[in-house]
């Protein structure tokens, strides 16, 4: 079963790290981070937009986001995070907040230019990916992998030569981080 980003976004939007149960900030308070780190800015944007769309968040939302999503943030490319920030900030509020996160992630899939690491991974894993019908072309493979960090892509190399029946589990473990890195 291939990873469903909508499910991931739904989990992000509903997880307890948003801190909506206690210690709410007043609605006009600013959620910001002084960091130049893309992951920190992504969490700040996500929390600010959650507050904008849903009403209020915990005063510790940014720290909770960073802590609760450290693995996902580490596996996501800086380019993807940077693309998602203005997308979230400029989007209207959907009825289901998870749709904002998944929509911005999905928009990035078609907008981001693949990194050299993504292209190299697709070259290396081409026999496995194409035989198992994961990607119709190298370009579609590289574009999909543009959203992942270099360490995540390096980890996914362990899936080279996997049988098609084992590929989903391998990708979940090594690319999405459902196992040890």
NULUM-665512 format. One record per residue (C-alpha): x, y, z; residue number from 1; residue in one letter. Coordinates in nm, 2 decimals, padded with zeros to 4 digits, m for minus. Example, Ala and Ser with C-alpha at 12.3 -4.5 7.8 and 13.67 -1.06 7.14 Angstrom:
// residues 2
- x, y, z, pos, code
- 01.23, m00.45, 00.78, 1, A
- 01.37, m00.11, 00.71, 2, S
// end
This chain:
// residues 181
- x, y, z, pos, code
- 00.00, 00.00, 00.00, 1, X
- 00.15, 00.33, m00.11, 2, X
- 00.17, 00.61, 00.15, 3, X
- m00.13, 00.84, 00.14, 4, X
- m00.02, 01.20, 00.21, 5, X
- m00.38, 01.30, 00.29, 6, X
- m00.37, 01.05, 00.58, 7, X
- m00.04, 01.20, 00.70, 8, X
- m00.18, 01.55, 00.68, 9, X
- m00.49, 01.45, 00.87, 10, X
- m00.27, 01.30, 01.14, 11, X
- m00.07, 01.62, 01.15, 12, X
- m00.38, 01.84, 01.19, 13, X
- m00.54, 01.63, 01.45, 14, X
- m00.24, 01.53, 01.66, 15, X
- m00.21, 01.64, 02.02, 16, X
- 00.11, 01.84, 01.95, 17, X
- m00.11, 02.11, 01.82, 18, X
- m00.20, 02.16, 02.19, 19, X
- m00.55, 02.27, 02.14, 20, X
- m00.68, 02.12, 02.46, 21, X
- m00.52, 02.35, 02.72, 22, X
- m00.32, 02.67, 02.75, 23, X
- m00.46, 02.84, 02.44, 24, X
- m00.30, 03.15, 02.31, 25, X
- m00.52, 03.45, 02.27, 26, X
- m00.64, 03.45, 01.91, 27, X
- m00.43, 03.76, 01.81, 28, X
- m00.10, 03.64, 01.96, 29, X
- 00.18, 03.59, 01.72, 30, X
- 00.34, 03.25, 01.67, 31, X
- 00.68, 03.30, 01.54, 32, X
- 01.03, 03.16, 01.56, 33, X
- 01.35, 03.35, 01.52, 34, X
- 01.52, 03.05, 01.36, 35, X
- 01.64, 03.05, 01.00, 36, X
- 01.57, 02.68, 00.99, 37, X
- 01.31, 02.58, 00.74, 38, X
- 01.15, 02.32, 00.97, 39, X
- 01.11, 02.58, 01.25, 40, X
- 00.96, 02.82, 01.01, 41, X
- 00.72, 02.55, 00.88, 42, X
- 00.60, 02.48, 01.23, 43, X
- 00.55, 02.85, 01.30, 44, X
- 00.35, 02.88, 00.98, 45, X
- 00.15, 02.57, 01.05, 46, X
- 00.06, 02.69, 01.40, 47, X
- m00.02, 03.04, 01.29, 48, X
- m00.25, 02.91, 01.01, 49, X
- m00.41, 02.66, 01.24, 50, X
- m00.49, 02.95, 01.48, 51, X
- m00.62, 03.16, 01.18, 52, X
- m00.84, 02.87, 01.06, 53, X
- m00.94, 02.70, 01.38, 54, X
- m00.94, 02.97, 01.64, 55, X
- m00.66, 02.91, 01.89, 56, X
- m00.36, 02.69, 01.97, 57, X
- m00.15, 02.62, 02.26, 58, X
- 00.12, 02.87, 02.35, 59, X
- 00.37, 02.58, 02.30, 60, X
- 00.24, 02.49, 01.95, 61, X
- 00.56, 02.56, 01.76, 62, X
- 00.78, 02.37, 02.01, 63, X
- 00.53, 02.09, 02.02, 64, X
- 00.53, 02.07, 01.64, 65, X
- 00.91, 02.06, 01.63, 66, X
- 00.93, 01.79, 01.89, 67, X
- 00.63, 01.58, 01.77, 68, X
- 00.74, 01.59, 01.40, 69, X
- 01.11, 01.58, 01.42, 70, X
- 01.13, 01.27, 01.21, 71, X
- 00.89, 01.39, 00.94, 72, X
- 01.07, 01.73, 00.93, 73, X
- 01.41, 01.56, 00.90, 74, X
- 01.28, 01.35, 00.61, 75, X
- 01.12, 01.64, 00.42, 76, X
- 01.34, 01.85, 00.19, 77, X
- 01.41, 02.21, 00.28, 78, X
- 01.27, 02.30, m00.06, 79, X
- 00.94, 02.13, 00.01, 80, X
- 00.91, 02.30, 00.35, 81, X
- 01.00, 02.64, 00.20, 82, X
- 00.73, 02.59, m00.07, 83, X
- 00.47, 02.49, 00.18, 84, X
- 00.51, 02.79, 00.40, 85, X
- 00.38, 03.06, 00.16, 86, X
- 00.12, 02.81, 00.03, 87, X
- m00.02, 02.77, 00.38, 88, X
- 00.00, 03.15, 00.45, 89, X
- m00.18, 03.24, 00.13, 90, X
- m00.45, 02.97, 00.13, 91, X
- m00.80, 03.01, 00.24, 92, X
- m00.92, 02.81, 00.54, 93, X
- m01.07, 02.48, 00.44, 94, X
- m01.34, 02.31, 00.65, 95, X
- m01.10, 02.04, 00.73, 96, X
- m00.76, 02.19, 00.82, 97, X
- m00.58, 01.87, 00.71, 98, X
- m00.68, 01.97, 00.35, 99, X
- m00.46, 02.28, 00.38, 100, X
- m00.15, 02.08, 00.48, 101, X
- m00.21, 01.80, 00.22, 102, X
- m00.30, 02.06, m00.05, 103, X
- 00.02, 02.25, 00.00, 104, X
- 00.23, 01.93, 00.01, 105, X
- 00.06, 01.81, m00.31, 106, X
- 00.12, 02.14, m00.49, 107, X
- 00.49, 02.11, m00.40, 108, X
- 00.50, 01.77, m00.57, 109, X
- 00.44, 01.93, m00.91, 110, X
- 00.62, 02.26, m00.85, 111, X
- 00.95, 02.15, m00.70, 112, X
- 01.25, 02.08, m00.92, 113, X
- 01.41, 01.74, m00.83, 114, X
- 01.74, 01.75, m00.65, 115, X
- 02.05, 01.58, m00.78, 116, X
- 02.00, 01.33, m00.50, 117, X
- 01.64, 01.25, m00.61, 118, X
- 01.75, 01.19, m00.97, 119, X
- 02.04, 00.97, m00.86, 120, X
- 01.81, 00.77, m00.64, 121, X
- 01.57, 00.71, m00.92, 122, X
- 01.85, 00.60, m01.15, 123, X
- 01.97, 00.36, m00.89, 124, X
- 01.63, 00.22, m00.80, 125, X
- 01.48, 00.24, m01.15, 126, X
- 01.46, m00.14, m01.20, 127, X
- 01.28, m00.19, m00.88, 128, X
- 01.04, 00.11, m00.92, 129, X
- 00.96, 00.05, m01.28, 130, X
- 00.92, m00.33, m01.26, 131, X
- 00.68, m00.28, m00.96, 132, X
- 00.49, 00.00, m01.15, 133, X
- 00.56, 00.26, m00.89, 134, X
- 00.66, 00.53, m01.14, 135, X
- 00.59, 00.56, m01.52, 136, X
- 00.92, 00.75, m01.58, 137, X
- 01.24, 00.87, m01.42, 138, X
- 01.10, 01.22, m01.42, 139, X
- 00.79, 01.12, m01.22, 140, X
- 01.01, 00.94, m00.98, 141, X
- 01.25, 01.23, m00.93, 142, X
- 00.97, 01.48, m00.90, 143, X
- 00.80, 01.27, m00.62, 144, X
- 01.13, 01.23, m00.44, 145, X
- 01.20, 01.61, m00.46, 146, X
- 01.00, 01.64, m00.14, 147, X
- 01.24, 01.43, 00.06, 148, X
- 01.57, 01.52, 00.23, 149, X
- 01.91, 01.38, 00.12, 150, X
- 01.93, 01.16, 00.44, 151, X
- 01.58, 01.01, 00.37, 152, X
- 01.68, 00.94, 00.01, 153, X
- 02.01, 00.78, 00.12, 154, X
- 01.81, 00.56, 00.36, 155, X
- 01.57, 00.45, 00.08, 156, X
- 01.86, 00.31, m00.12, 157, X
- 01.82, 00.00, 00.11, 158, X
- 01.52, m00.08, m00.10, 159, X
- 01.72, m00.14, m00.42, 160, X
- 01.65, m00.49, m00.54, 161, X
- 01.34, m00.55, m00.32, 162, X
- 01.07, m00.78, m00.45, 163, X
- 00.75, m00.59, m00.55, 164, X
- 00.56, m00.76, m00.26, 165, X
- 00.82, m00.62, m00.02, 166, X
- 00.86, m00.27, m00.17, 167, X
- 00.58, m00.10, 00.02, 168, X
- 00.71, m00.22, 00.36, 169, X
- 01.07, m00.13, 00.26, 170, X
- 00.97, 00.22, 00.16, 171, X
- 00.76, 00.28, 00.47, 172, X
- 01.06, 00.17, 00.68, 173, X
- 01.34, 00.36, 00.51, 174, X
- 01.18, 00.66, 00.33, 175, X
- 00.89, 00.74, 00.57, 176, X
- 01.08, 00.64, 00.88, 177, X
- 00.85, 00.37, 01.02, 178, X
- 01.16, 00.18, 01.13, 179, X
- 01.51, 00.24, 01.24, 180, X
- 01.72, 00.47, 01.02, 181, X
// end
